[in-house]
Amino acid sequence: MSLHDGRIVVTGGAGFIGTHLVEALVDNNDVVVVDNGANGRDEWVHDDAHFLDGDLTDPAVVADAVTGDTDAVVHLAASKLVDTDTPRRQFTDNSEMTFNVLERMDEVGVENLVFTSSSTVYGEAPRPTPEDYAPLEPISVYGATKLAEESLVSTYAHSHDIQSWVFRFANIVGPRLRGAVIPDFIEKLRENPESLTILGDGRQQKSYMHVSECVEAMRFAVEHADGAQTCSISGRGRPPRSTASRISSPRSWVSTPTTSTPAATAGGPATCRGCASPSRNWRRSAGTQPSPATTPSDSPPVNSSTNSA
């Protein structure tokens, strides 16, 4: 599918990944952003994009956004908290948003859907998780919603001729990231550079991917892979990776935020574990290779990654 000279609707386009994707699309497309501000900010949205403030659980909002001249919908909007206090509402809202988008696309004849899922569909997998890993056994309601939504997308892809690309994100970092381990670590270290409270011994590792590479991977897969594809997007699962003990030294936490590794819950001790989620070589069909993993020497400084407000 071409991502040039089209009308593209980006749900959740005022959020972390959404705003970066919009910036990559807006020069060559008519981009419509739909967002209710739950996970993003309207001031992050590119000035050349059309912004619609609304909730996708309302079919009228979906109808305003997805019209017959739409070439593709990129559906990122979701209730994202893994430890939400309202799990039933999260499941209902996420499923309803996706169902509303799919029904509207089918109604007006929009044929292309990019859906963003999550590595949480794998649950506590005992080994690295390629796209064909099974069984999928999520351990959070958020993971369950994403697996259910993937099933809805699959149904419409096979029964309603909608071309779909499903991306399972894992550990994406970069500017405008909020409510995740990297901002949590940096804020804690700014408050007290001499101490960092974590769960574990500080030597656990986890791979990360910068949001710019995530967006590049999405665009490449959509433009070069046939529809009805599922792709995991994450760090390549091998060094360079960082440990909590490395991050906590003043010299390294200032210069290497995008290679940090632990997972955390906001406001509490951070927790991390070994994690590798190798994704499909999404450039192999074109005869090229992914760019090298981020290293401390080419990582952006802390301010460039965390100070968007």
Order of alpha helices (4+ residues) and beta strands (2+ residues): beta-alpha-beta-beta-alpha-beta-alpha-beta-alpha-beta-beta-alpha-beta-beta-alpha-beta-alpha-alpha-beta-beta-alpha
